[in-house]
Amino acid sequence: MSEYVTFRLGDRDFATSIAFVREVVRLTELLTLPGMTPPLAGVLDLRGVSLPVVDIRPAPGGPGDVLVLHDGERAYGFACDAVSAVVGHDALVAETSSAEALPDYVEAVLRGSAGPVFLVDVRRMAGGLPVTA
């Protein structure tokens, strides 16, 4: 059974496979470096390890959560307004409408109890994160 991490960006609900998420931490002060450009927002000191964080929220900055993602050899953070829950595949029902017309990072449109939930590949969604095959 697949599990998803659900999160919010602005007023939208999203989900991603838990397979890419190592942990969730609170967004604290980010260290910025000269020359950093969006979507890279800064570096989070995560228990003595520097974690680059991408922030594509509609209103970047401010409080939120960070999905700590991994690709097998690197870790990086994806800022979101809030992580909602870890849910099983059965909690979200696939809609019959096609996600083909949506951006390529949207894998499917699911239906949760509060409305549509967009299943996304956060690595593609962030644009600046390395995606490995």
Rosetta blueprint (number, residue, H / E / L):
1 M L
2 S L
3 E E
4 Y E
5 V E
6 T E
7 F E
8 R E
9 L E
10 G L
11 D L
12 R E
13 D E
14 F E
15 A E
16 T E
17 S E
18 I H
19 A H
20 F H
21 V E
22 R E
23 E E
24 V E
25 V E
26 R E
27 L L
28 T L
29 E L
30 L L
31 L E
32 T L
33 L L
34 P L
35 G L
36 M L
37 T L
38 P L
39 P L
40 L E
41 A E
42 G E
43 V E
44 L E
45 D E
46 L E
47 R L
48 G L
49 V E
50 S E
51 L E
52 P E
53 V E
54 V E
55 D E
56 I L
57 R L
58 P L
59 A L
60 P L
61 G L
62 G L
63 P L
64 G L
65 D E
66 V E
67 L E
68 V E
69 L E
70 H E
71 D L
72 G L
73 E L
74 R L
75 A E
76 Y E
77 G E
78 F E
79 A E
80 C E
81 D L
82 A E
83 V E
84 S E
85 A E
86 V E
87 V E
88 G E
89 H H
90 D H
91 A H
92 L L
93 V E
94 A E
95 E L
96 T L
97 S L
98 S L
99 A L
100 E L
101 A L
102 L L
103 P L
104 D L
105 Y L
106 V E
107 E E
108 A E
109 V E
110 L E
111 R E
112 G E
113 S L
114 A L
115 G E
116 P E
117 V E
118 F E
119 L E
120 V E
121 D L
122 V H
123 R H
124 R H
125 M H
126 A H
127 G L
128 G L
129 L L
130 P L
131 V L
132 T L
133 A L
